[in-house]
Amino acid sequence: MGEIVRRTATVLAATAAAAAAMLINAGPAAASTPSGCSSVSQIGSTGYISYHGAKVASVKQYYGCGKNYSYLWVWESFRDHSWQNSSAAVLTSNGDAHGMVTKSRPAYEVWSTGTNTASDCTRGFGRIQIAGEPFVGASSQVC
């Protein structure tokens, strides 16, 4: 009986250690929420940023608290590559960027500031600066 308890304790300890390691190494599974607004919903379809034919980031637009937000997420598979910074903004149909926020690497998640563009046709816009060149993407337009 003592041997069974000892083996069970060893297995449980190993399982707990493995689970803890996975939690430490895991990135966020879903978008957080923007500063100042705890409840947002995605509007429109997700857009992507590609680099040499591979998707490296997602761009989404959200609405909440009476404002539009853009959200950029750099994919984990690209985070070890050399990129300088990433940006998110809300674009109106006339091409103006609103609420742009830029973060330097290693930040892989960027929310724009909330924009008063809910009455306009908008899309989420994202940009990653790689070797001095901008690579961009956008979500679908929502009116």
Protein Blocks (a to p, Z undefined) as FASTA:
>chain_A
ZZmmmmmmmmmmmmmmmmmmmmmmpccfbdcddehiabdcdedjdddddeehiafbdcdd
ddeehiacddddddfklmmpccfbdcdddddfkopaehiacdddfbfbdcdddddfklpc
cdddddddeehiacdddddddZZ
